Amino acid sequence: MDLSLATEIQNGKTVATLTFLPGPAVVTHATGLHSLQDGNYELTVIAAEFMSGGLTMDDDVSFGDQAPDAFFRHFGDTDGDRDVDGQDYGRFGQRFLKRLDF
């Protein structure tokens, strides 16, 4: 899957923003915004591509390959249990047509 990477310095730290570009695993909505297809994903950071003070990372790092950092997208799944059921519908119903105060 293709990504766009933008970085900026905030409070002395580098913040990286990943944007998923159109492709087979990405849905493009009428608004022009992109969303991942439902599924399980893994993000791999290639050590040689990142530098700090002229040094690269020692090893590649993967996110989503272990249970604690599971990286998935399931539309309508509000509690992260990988299904859309009565619990999710209940949360939707509690908020449907409510005013947003932000």
C-alpha positions in Angstrom: 0.0 0.0 0.0 1.3 3.5 -0.8 1.7 6.1 1.9 2.5 9.8 2.0 4.7 10.9 4.8 4.8 14.4 6.2 6.9 15.4 9.2 7.0 18.5 11.4 8.7 19.5 14.6 6.3 20.1 17.5 7.7 21.0 21.0 11.1 19.8 20.0 9.9 16.4 18.7 9.4 15.1 15.2 5.7 14.2 14.4 5.1 12.0 11.4 1.8 12.0 9.7 1.0 9.0 7.4 -1.6 9.4 4.7 -2.9 6.3 2.9 -2.9 6.9 -0.9 -5.6 5.5 -3.3 -5.1 1.8 -4.1 -6.6 -1.6 -3.6 -6.6 -1.5 0.2 -7.9 2.1 0.4 -11.4 3.4 -0.2 -11.7 6.9 -1.6 -14.9 8.6 -0.5 -16.9 11.2 -2.4 -15.4 13.8 -0.1 -12.0 12.9 -1.4 -10.9 11.5 2.0 -9.4 8.1 2.1 -10.1 5.2 4.5 -8.5 1.7 4.9 -10.6 -1.2 3.7 -11.7 -3.5 6.6 -8.9 -5.8 7.5 -5.8 -6.4 9.6 -2.7 -4.4 9.0 0.9 -4.2 9.9 3.1 -1.1 9.8 6.8 -1.7 9.3 9.4 1.0 10.0 12.5 0.4 7.9 15.5 1.2 10.1 17.7 2.4 7.3 15.1 5.1 6.3 15.2 6.9 9.7 18.1 9.0 11.1 18.7 10.9 14.2 22.0 12.8 14.7 23.4 11.0 11.7 22.6 7.5 13.1 20.0 5.1 11.8 17.9 2.8 13.9 19.4 -0.6 14.8 16.5 -2.8 13.5 13.3 -2.6 11.6 10.2 -2.3 13.8 6.7 -3.7 13.1 3.4 -2.6 14.6 0.5 -4.9 14.3 2.3 -8.2 14.4 1.7 -8.7 18.2 -1.6 -8.7 20.0 -0.9 -5.6 22.1 -0.4 -3.4 19.1 -3.0 -5.0 16.8 -3.6 -2.6 13.9 -7.0 -3.2 12.2 -9.9 -1.4 10.7 -13.5 -2.7 10.9 -16.2 -0.2 10.0 -18.8 0.1 12.7 -16.8 -1.7 15.3 -16.8 0.8 18.2 -15.3 -1.4 20.9 -12.5 -3.1 19.0 -13.7 -6.7 19.3 -13.7 -7.2 15.5 -17.4 -7.5 15.0 -20.4 -5.1 14.6 -23.1 -6.3 17.0 -25.6 -5.0 19.5 -23.0 -3.4 21.6 -21.8 -1.2 18.7 -25.4 -0.5 17.6 -26.2 0.6 21.2 -23.4 3.1 21.2 -24.5 4.4 17.8 -28.1 4.8 19.1 -27.0 6.7 22.2 -25.3 9.3 20.0 -27.5 9.4 16.9 -28.9 12.9 16.2 -27.2 14.4 19.3 -25.6 17.8 19.0 -21.8 18.0 19.0 -20.4 20.5 21.4 -16.8 21.2 20.2 
